[in-house]
Amino acid sequence: MPSYKTKALVLSPLLLICMQSHTAQLHQKDCAGAPVYTTASLEARDAADVALNGKPACQRIPHYFDQMIFTGTATRVLSSDGRAMLNGECSKTELQTVTIKVKQIFFGQPPQTLTIQAGDINGFYFKTNGTYLVVGHQRPDGTFALNRVATEAVADAKDDLAYLRSMPNRSPAADLFGGVYTVYAPPHDNVIPIGDLRTEGLKLSIEGHSQIETTTGRYGQFKLTGLAPGRYTIRLNTDLPTESARVQTVDIAPRGCAEINFYVVKPFPTKTPEKKR
């Protein structure tokens, strides 16, 4: 079944808090020198990372190999009031100055101890003595820019850490897997895709370094291993009505993977009228 683990909020907490905390007492002069944001810039900032929401670790993590990736403990978290300009209006914000003691380094060369600016400024909040999987990069001025979407508490990062720790022993080949699931025809709310016997035996065409034909197994699942890394186009060959695109393209990194799911539609169930006695 597809994974629905949410890795990050779609809207930045900065956007939500600024919207909620704006008061008539704040004036433009109160935000002199404060960061300036717009709704569009906040939504666009994390768009690529949010698009990976819910994907398996072997698909998400390779996107951050050019950044610093490490675990660390927040030994000190100082909170303070701040200001930000959002859509031209001055709003209150919560700022954090966090001291991180680095523990295990996966990529990059972070110092043993570094300072991170967090809170409303990037939408991630640390707790004192909490241990985190941290992803980010160093700006030209030497400050650390946190990737709020990829950063998470170690307790929530078991899959990510297992993948990172397996890197030295992983084959450079790539994996492609997923399934064909059913959803009820719209209109519907919060309908979870389910396995269905009628999605077994459907044909998939995969084009990349070579052309591959495969067939879905029980309840619509499929898996291909040992592929060359690169771009693949997957086509679902069916006449069944679908809610998803029947052709999807994905880039798979070395030692990585991609999960591709298709959704076919079936009629929404209707209640059978009770027979009169």
C-alpha positions in Angstrom: 0.0 0.0 0.0 1.2 3.6 -0.6 2.7 5.5 2.3 0.9 8.5 3.7 3.5 9.6 6.3 3.5 13.4 6.2 6.9 14.9 6.4 6.1 18.5 6.5 3.2 21.1 6.5 2.3 22.4 3.1 1.9 25.9 4.5 4.8 27.4 6.4 4.1 28.0 10.1 5.5 31.5 9.6 2.7 32.2 7.2 0.0 30.9 9.6 1.4 32.6 12.7 2.0 35.9 10.9 -1.6 35.8 9.6 -2.9 35.1 13.1 -0.7 37.4 15.1 -1.0 40.6 13.1 -2.5 43.3 15.4 -3.5 46.9 14.9 -0.8 47.9 17.4 2.0 47.0 15.0 3.1 49.6 12.5 5.5 49.6 9.6 8.2 51.2 11.7 8.0 48.2 14.1 9.3 46.0 11.3 12.3 48.2 10.3 15.0 45.8 9.1 12.8 42.7 9.6 12.6 39.9 7.0 10.1 40.5 4.2 7.9 37.7 2.9 4.9 37.3 0.6 2.4 34.5 0.5 3.7 33.5 -2.9 7.4 33.4 -1.8 6.5 31.2 1.3 4.5 28.7 -0.8 7.2 28.5 -3.5 10.1 28.2 -1.1 9.5 24.6 -0.1 7.5 23.5 -3.1 10.0 20.9 -4.4 10.6 19.4 -0.9 6.9 19.3 -0.1 6.3 17.5 -3.4 8.3 14.6 -1.9 6.0 14.4 1.1 5.1 10.8 1.9 7.7 9.3 -0.4 10.0 6.5 0.9 13.4 7.5 2.4 15.3 6.1 -0.6 13.4 8.6 -2.8 13.5 11.7 -0.6 17.0 11.6 0.9 19.1 11.6 -2.3 17.6 15.0 -3.1 19.6 16.4 -0.2 23.0 14.8 -0.8 24.4 18.2 -1.8 23.5 19.6 1.6 24.8 18.9 5.1 23.0 15.9 6.7 23.8 14.9 10.3 22.2 14.1 13.6 22.6 16.5 16.5 21.3 17.5 19.9 19.8 20.9 20.7 21.8 21.8 23.8 20.4 25.3 24.0 17.3 26.9 22.7 16.7 30.6 23.2 13.3 32.1 22.2 12.7 35.7 21.5 10.0 37.9 20.0 10.6 39.0 16.5 8.9 40.8 13.6 8.3 40.0 9.9 6.7 41.8 7.0 4.1 39.6 5.4 2.3 40.9 2.3 3.3 44.4 3.3 2.0 44.1 6.9 4.0 44.0 10.1 3.5 40.9 12.2 4.8 39.4 15.4 7.0 36.2 15.2 8.7 33.8 17.5 12.4 33.4 16.9 14.7 30.6 18.1 18.5 30.7 18.4 19.5 27.0 18.7 22.9 25.6 19.6 23.4 22.1 18.0 26.0 19.6 19.1 26.7 17.4 16.1 26.7 13.6 16.7 26.8 11.6 13.4 27.7 13.1 10.1 26.3 11.6 6.8 27.1 14.3 4.3 29.0 17.6 4.4 31.4 18.9 7.0 29.5 20.7 9.7 31.5 21.9 12.8 31.2 20.0 16.1 28.9 22.8 17.3 26.8 25.2 15.2 24.1 27.8 15.7 20.8 27.6 13.8 18.2 30.3 13.5 14.8 28.7 13.7 11.2 29.3 14.8 8.9 31.4 12.6 11.8 32.4 10.4 11.8 29.0 8.7 8.9 27.2 10.3 10.8 24.6 12.3 10.9 24.5 16.1 13.5 22.9 18.3 13.2 21.7 21.9 16.1 21.7 24.4 17.8 18.3 24.6 15.9 17.1 21.6 17.9 15.1 19.1 17.3 15.7 15.4 18.2 14.6 11.9 19.3 18.0 10.5 19.4 18.9 6.8 20.6 22.2 5.5 23.4 24.2 3.9 25.9 26.9 4.7 25.2 30.3 3.3 28.0 32.4 1.8 28.0 34.6 5.0 28.7 31.5 7.1 25.2 31.1 8.6 23.4 27.8 8.5 20.2 27.6 6.4 17.9 24.9 7.8 15.9 22.7 5.4 12.7 22.6 7.5 11.0 20.0 5.3 13.8 17.4 5.5 14.7 18.1 9.2 12.9 16.1 11.8 13.2 14.6 15.3 15.2 11.4 15.4 12.2 9.6 16.9 10.3 10.3 13.6 13.3 9.6 11.3 13.8 5.9 11.7 13.3 5.1 8.0 15.6 8.0 7.0 18.3 7.0 9.4 18.1 3.4 8.3 18.6 4.4 4.7 21.4 6.8 5.5 23.3 4.2 7.6 22.9 1.6 4.8 24.5 3.8 2.2 28.1 2.3 2.4 26.7 -1.2 1.7 24.0 -0.3 -0.9 24.3 -1.2 -4.6 24.6 1.8 -6.9 21.5 0.4 -8.7 18.0 1.8 -8.3 14.6 0.4 -7.5 11.2 1.2 -8.9 8.0 0.1 -7.2 4.4 1.0 -6.4 1.0 -0.1 -7.2 -2.3 0.4 -8.9 -5.0 1.2 -6.3 -8.7 2.0 -6.4 -10.5 5.0 -5.3 -14.2 5.8 -5.3 -15.4 8.2 -8.1 -15.7 11.9 -7.0 -17.2 13.6 -5.2 -15.5 12.0 -2.1 -13.6 13.2 0.9 -10.6 11.5 2.6 -11.0 8.3 0.8 -7.9 6.1 1.3 -6.8 4.2 -1.8 -7.3 0.5 -1.3 -6.1 -2.7 -2.9 -8.5 -4.4 -5.3 -8.3 -7.7 -7.0 -9.3 -6.2 -10.3 -6.0 -4.2 -10.4 -4.1 -7.5 -10.5 -2.7 -8.4 -13.9 -2.6 -4.9 -15.3 0.3 -4.2 -17.7 2.9 -1.4 -17.2 5.4 -0.2 -19.7 8.6 1.3 -18.4 11.0 3.3 -20.6 14.4 4.4 -19.5 17.8 3.0 -20.2 15.9 0.1 -21.6 12.3 -0.8 -22.3 10.6 -3.0 -19.7 7.2 -4.6 -19.6 5.8 -5.8 -16.3 2.4 -6.9 -14.8 0.9 -6.0 -11.5 0.7 -8.7 -8.9 -1.8 -9.4 -6.2 -3.8 -6.3 -5.3 -2.0 -4.2 -8.0 1.5 -4.1 -6.7 4.7 -4.2 -8.7 8.5 -3.9 -8.1 11.6 -3.7 -10.3 15.1 -3.8 -8.8 18.6 -3.4 -10.0 17.8 -0.7 -12.5 20.3 1.8 -13.8 19.8 5.2 -12.2 18.2 7.9 -14.4 14.9 9.0 -15.8 12.0 6.6 -16.3 8.6 7.0 -17.8 5.9 4.6 -16.5 2.7 4.0 -18.5 -0.3 2.2 -17.1 -2.0 0.3 -20.0 -5.6 0.0 -19.1 -9.1 1.1 -20.3 -10.3 1.5 -16.7 -11.1 5.1 -15.8 -8.3 6.7 -13.7 -8.1 9.6 -11.3 -4.3 9.8 -11.8 -2.3 10.4 -14.9 -1.7 7.2 -16.8 1.8 8.2 -17.7 4.3 9.4 -15.0 7.9 10.3 -15.2 10.5 10.1 -12.4 14.2 10.6 -11.8 15.9 7.9 -9.7 19.2 8.6 -8.0 22.0 6.1 -7.6 21.3 3.9 -4.5 17.8 5.4 -4.6 14.3 4.4 -5.5 11.0 5.8 -6.7 7.5 4.9 -5.7 4.9 5.4 -8.4 1.2 4.8 -7.8 -1.8 4.9 -10.1 -5.4 5.2 -9.1 -8.3 3.7 -10.9 -11.9 4.8 -10.2 -14.8 2.6 -9.2 -18.4 3.8 -8.5 -19.2 5.1 -5.1 -21.3 2.6 -3.1 -24.9 3.4 -2.7 -27.1 2.2 0.1 -29.5 -0.6 -0.8 -33.0 0.4 0.1 -34.5 -1.7 2.9 -37.2 -4.0 1.9 -40.6 -3.2 3.4 -42.0 -5.9 5.6 
